[in-house]
Amino acid sequence: MSPTPRTPPPSGADATTPYGTLAASTPPLRKPVSLPRLAEMHARGEKIAMLTAYDATFAAAADAAGVECLLVGDSLGMVCQGLPSTVGVSLDTMRYHTESVARGLRRVQGTAWLVADLPFGSYHASREQALHSAAALMQAGAHMVKLEGGGWTTDTVRFLVERGIPVCAHLGLTPQTVYALGGYRVQGKGDEAAARLKQEAHALQDAGAAMLVLEMVPAVLAAELTAELTHCATIGIGAGRGTAGQVLVLHDLLGVGLGKMPKFVRNFMADAPGITQAMQAYVRAVKDGSFPDDQRHAW
Ligand code: KIV
């Protein structure tokens, strides 16, 4: 019996991707964002725009809108999976979403720098466990991994950086330890807490962290730290306008959420005709320093 002839795909269509919603590859308009390019931006005071992404299509849209860094945040536990916190997110889930985002970027020849969160429990046991988990995310397409906390994490950061894995640290409100912190509250308030946070941030920079997310810390403290950390770009979320860059959760930027929006969020869809324009407005506002507004979005 002769084999059934295969129907050729319609001309121009990609047989493997019936939902051709992503633009065909075009020559990229900007050079790929890299560690040296981010360091240059930091050095010349150009603000860095970071946004979370969890899937291929939104990753491609954010890249086209000019977002420089995409974060596959473990916030996906809350916004995609409906979990009460990020604590329940697994390494396999992070790998799945990192692969999806990386694929989306590849399909449009995206140039954004891709950061992926090491989830709760995936780097706490030992430096070797952290390396194993970080390798899984790098092999899924990440360019950098992010981990939360200071003090005990410093050794882990050095261990990863020495092995060629770029690391973004995360201080202030660290959602993976929300139960230990007693809720989603501003951190680093008062002289003692501020001094401790500064000391941890300097140690992380010395260990080789190239970026540091500062979440829900007083704007004055974040601005001081930003001026002090010359080799580590601070990325703020609820930390005022004085940081080297800003990050928002995609769903917050789009004004869709399951609960109350935190004070540091601005809904960029409110004044935009579409998602791409909302993302572009976010990038513009980060770059020109109009977002965040310290009076409205910070402490
Ligand atoms: O998981 C996440 O989205 C984050 C950002 C809030 C910084 O860590």
Boltz pocket constraint, residues with backbone or C-beta under 6 A from the ligand:
constraints:
  - pocket:
      binder: B
      contacts: [[A, 52], [A, 71], [A, 72], [A, 73], [A, 74], [A, 75], [A, 76], [A, 117], [A, 213], [A, 215], [A, 237], [A, 247], [A, 248], [A, 249]]
      max_distance: 6.0
